[in-house]
């Protein structure tokens, strides 16, 4: 199960480092073409989600890699799953059913990572 965890965690970490990073550093105008919902929420909330995504990505990899508080990977994976529940909710409320595929995939991967991290420790 360790190999499976690292495959899922690495994929999620790469995605969330990128996605969270751009939410933290890019302007609203540069985010708008990628995220149609950007004007539906305050910019501070977008930045907060970005920071949480980056922290979640780090939490998936760094604690188990160093062996220091490795159980934090469970919390990181669960937190990323919750972020996707929020994303799904936002898109469904906005009537954007056609764009929820990525959210569903990320939710499933985060739940799998949570389960794999749980059975590792």
N, C-alpha and C positions, 0 to 999 in steps of 0.2 A: 504493500500500500504506500510505502514511502515514495516510490517512483511515480505512482499515480498522483500523489499529492504535489510533488514538485512540478510535474507537467502542468497540472491545472493551476497551481499557484503562480508559476512562471508566466503562463499565458495571461492570467488575470493581472498580475503585477505590471507586465509590459503595457497592457491596454490602459490600466488605471493611471500609471505614471504619465502616459501621454495625455489621456483625456482629462485627468485632473490638472495636470500641469498647464494645459492650454486654458482651462477655465480660470486658473489663478493669474496668468500673466497677460492674456490677450484682451484687447479692448472689446467692448460690446459690438462694435461694427465688424470686427474680424471674426467674432463668434457667430454672428447672426446667420451667415450663409450655411453653417454647419448645424446650427441649433435654432430651429424656428421658434422654440419656446422661450428664447432668451429675453424677449420683451414682456413675457407674462409673469416674471418674477423679478424681485429687486436684484441688482448687480451684486450686492453684498451676499445674498443667498447663493448666487452662482459661484462666487469666490469661496464661500464656506463649503459647498459641495465639492469643489475642486480640491481644497485642502484635505477634506475627509477622504477623498479618493486617493490622493497621494499618500496620506498616512496609512490607509488600508493596504495599499500596495506594499509599502515598506513593512507593515505588520505581518503580511503574508510570508515575507522572505527573511527579513533580518532576525527575528527571534529564533526560528528553528535553525537558521544557519549558524548563529553564534551559540545556541544552547542556553541563552539567557532569557528567562521568562518565555520559553517556547510556547506555553499555553496561550499567549497573546495572539497567536495565529488563528485560533478559534474565534476570538473576538473580532479580529480584523476581517475574517471571511464572513462572519455573521453581519458585521456592519456594512460590508459591501452588498450583501444580499438585501439589507434594509434600504440601502440607497436605490437599488433597482426596484424595490416595491414602490418607493416614492416616485421614481421615474415612470413606472407603469401607470401609477395613479394620475400623474400630471398629464401624460399623453392621452389616457382614456377620458379624462375630464375635458380635454381640449378636442376630443373627437378624432384623434390621430391614431386610429387603429392600425393603419398601414405601416407605422414606424416602430411598433412595439416588438418586432422580431428580435432585434439586438438586445433590448431590455430583458426579454424572456430568456435568451441564451445566456446572458451574463448572470441572471438570477439563478438559473440552473447550475452554472459553473460555480457560483459562489456558495450555493447550498451543498454541492458536492465537495468543494474545498472545506467547508465547515465540517462536514461529516468525516472526511479524510483526516483533517487536523484533530478531530475529536478521538478517532480511533488510534491515532499515533501516540497520544499522551494519556 
